């Protein structure tokens, strides 16, 4: 099967993993994305393009759609209008989270109505979308993300083994991730535990190194204002890293049966639960509850959606 994939950021690790998994099933993917006006943008800043960059994409999409592709797969809501503007191929729209609840939410909802099939990351996103959709969270590489010795991981990343480490795996400047709340929670927790507690902000590192930081940490702190179904939570669960999170996306349903992990409704509850996790010092059993999120299962589910679109 031949797929024309429209994407905002082709360097997103979960997008790359998704394509690698699909290619294992003989899915041939051609990537189509907005060109950058400036060569100064780095790989992780591709999502910072201007509207002019996006408008220049349309002629290429239309031209590509005349080729012998089976389906057009728009990845992220901003790609929806360009997929719809070509009348030649069935359209699948994948919504990632911020494109539904963020600034382009109304655009994503409008486009979703006219696509042949829609994929979302969680049941909460499906409810917010307000129409039928396939719930297929991004998959994770269970061979890459797995438990290892915490001391070995801390030595590998250069962290003090005498301290407790709380992982914040996002750029603090991203407002939606609410870094100030994470800072406040960790400051409040410091009085509840005997160890010195450090909030570790880790972002922009090679994705292959992320499991080291997960295993070196004592807990993952998610303080986002909104999410689809954050990959960092799934990856932490695969490493049996405890998670303390705000109630966003599909996190509550996924973490409900997991030991030593909590979804909280307030800053005080976040601090209380994080303190419990750090005092307890035990890992979670989250890996048991992400086995259904393998890359193989992801690929099979997406291929089923492609087939439905063709029908």
N, C-alpha and C positions, 0 to 999 in steps of 0.2 A: 504494500500500500504506500502511496506517495502523499506526503502531507506538506502543505505550505504553512509554516509556523510564523505568525506575526508576534513580535515580542518587544517589550520596552527595554529590558536589560538582559541581554543574552549571556551575561557573565554571572547571573544569579546561580548560586551553587545548586539549589533545588531544581532549577530549570535544566541545568546541564545534566544532573543525575537522571531526571525524568527522560530526557532524550536518549541518554545512554541505555536506559532500560528498554525504551521503545525500539531502539535499533537492534537490540538482542532478539526482537520478535519480527525482524525484517521490515520494520517501518522506515521508509526513506524520508528524511526530514530536510527541507530547505528553509533556512532561516531568513526572515525579512524583518528589518528593523530600521528605525529612523537614523539617518546619518547625522553626525555631529558637525555643527558649524565651526566648533573650535577643537583643535587638537589637544587642548590643555586638559580636557576631561579625562579622568582616570577610569579604569574599568568599573569601579563601584559607583561612579557618578553619572552613569549613562541615563539614569532616571531623571537627571536634572536638565534635560533638553528643553528648548523653547517650543512654542506652538508652531513656529516656522519650520523647525526641524521635522515635526510630525506631518505637517501639510505636504512637505516634499516627498513623503513616503508614498502617497497615494498613486502616482503614476507607476511606480515600481510594482505595487500590489496588483494593480489592474493588469499590467503586462504579464506578471507572473501567473495570474489566475487563468490566463489563456492557455497555459501549458497543461500538460496531462496530469495534474494533481487530482487526487480523489476528494480531499477535503481541505478546507482552510481552518486552521486552529488559531484563534486569537487568544493570546496569553496576556491577561491584564485588561481591565476595562477600557483603557485608552486606545486599545487596538480594535475595539468593537466597531467604531464607525468605518474604519478602513476595510475591515472584513465585509461589512454590509454593503459598502460602496462597490464591491465587485459582484456581479450578478451570475457568475459562472459556476461556482462550486458551493456545496453544503458548508455551513459554518458551525463550528464549535467555539464557544466562548468560555474561557476559564477565568474566574474571578479569584483573586489571591487574598483579599481581605481589606486592605486600605482603599482599594478601588471601589468598594461597595459602601463602606461606612465613612469614607473620607470625602475630599473635595470633589471627586469625580463620581460620587455615588449615584446621582441622578442620571448622569450620562450612561453609567454602566447598566442601571435598571432599564433605561429606555432601549438600549441596544439588545439587552437580553431577551426582550419580548419578540424580537425579529430573528433571532438565531435559531438554527435547527435543534441544537442541544446546548445546555449550559452546565458547567461544572463549578461547584463551590467547595470550600474547604471544611465546612461544618454544618450541622443542622441549624445552628443559630443564623448562619449566613443565608441558608435556604429560606428561613422564616423572614429575615429582613428583606430578601429579594422579592418575596411575595409571589413566587411562581414555581412551577415544577423545575427541579434541577437535580443533577447527580451529585451526591456528596462523596467526593474523592479527595481526601487530604493528600498533600504532598508526601511522597514516600521518603524513607530514610534508609541509608546503607547500614544494615545491621552488622555487617562485617567491619565496617569502619568505626561505628559508634557502639562500643561495648565496654564493660567494666574492666578496669586495670588497677594496679596498686596505686593508691593515692600518694604515697610517699615518692614513688618513682615518678609519677606525673608531676608532682610539685618540684622535684629536683630538675626535671626536664624543662619546666617553664621558669625556673628560678624563683619560686615563691618560698617564703619562710615557713618551714614545717611546724613551727611553734605557734603559728597564728591560725585563726579561722578565716576562711576565704569565701566571700559571697560573690558569685559571678553575675555581672550585668553585661550580657553579650551584645550590646548595641552601642551605637554612636550616641553619646550623651546629648548631642545637639539636636537629635530627632525628637521634636516636641511630643509626638504621640507616644513615645516610650517612657516619658515622665521620669527622667533621671532624678530630679529634685526629690520626688517621693522616695525613691530607692535610697538616696542619701539620708533622708530623714529617718527612715526605718532602721537603717544600719546604725545610725547615731543613737537611736533609742535602745537598740539591742545591746549596745556595748556595755550597759549597766547590768544586763541580765546574765552575762556569761563571764567566766573567769579569764578566757583567752582574749587577746587583742583581736578585734574583728576588722578585716580590710574588705572594702568594696572594690572588686576588681572589674574594671571596664575593659572588655576585650572585644575588639572589632577590627575589621580590615586585615585579619591574619589569614594565611592560607587555610582553606577549608579542611585540608588534611590534618592540620594541627589542632583543630577545634576539640576533638576528643581528648587531647591532653589537658586542655583547660577545664573541660567538663569533669574529668576524673581528678584533677588537682583541687577542685572546689569542694566546699562543704555543703553548699546549697546554691541553687539558681534563683535569682530574684527577678520576677516579671512584674513590672508596675505599669504596664501599658494602659492607655485610656481606651483603646480599641484594638482588636486583632481579628484575623480570620481564624486560623488555627496555627499558632506560631511554631515554626520548625525548631526553634531552640528548645521548646518544651519537649517535643518528641525526641530530640537528640539527647536531652538530659535524661529522659526516662530510659532510653536505650542503654545509657551508661549507669543506670541506677543512682543517678544524682537526685537528691531531694529537691522539690520545686515548691516555692512559695509564691503565689500569684494573685493578682487581682482577677476579678470575675469577668473575663473577656473571652470572646470566641468560643471554641469548643473545649476550653481548658477544664471547666468544672466536670463535665461528663467524663472526660478522659482520666482525670486525676482522682475521681471519687473513690475508686477501689484501691488506690495506691497507698501503701504505707509510708508514713513520714513525709508526706507531701500535702499541701493545703491550698485551697482557694479562699480568699478573704474578701470581706466587704468594706473594710476601713483600714486606715493607717495603723490604728492601735492593734487591730487584729493581725495585720501583717507583721508588726513588731513582735507580738506575742508568739505567733506561730514560728517565726524565724528563730526566736530565742529557744523555743522547744526543740527545733531541729538541731541547732548548734550544741545545745546542752546534751541532747541524746547522743549525738555523734554517730548515728547509724546511717547506712545508706538506705535507699528506697528499694522497692521491688518493681519499679516501673517498667523494666524490660519485659516482664510478663504481659504487659498491657499495651505494647506497641508492635507485637509480632504480626499483627494484621496490617501494618503500615510498611511492609517491605517494598522495595523497588519493583520486585517481580509482580506483586499484587497490584501496585499502581499501574504498571504497564498494561496488565490484563484488563483492568477496569477501563482505562482510557481507550483501549482498542475496541472494547464493547461499545463505548459511546460513539466511536468513529463508525462502526458498523450500523448502529441505529440511525445515525445521520444519513448514511447512504441509503438506508431503506426508506 
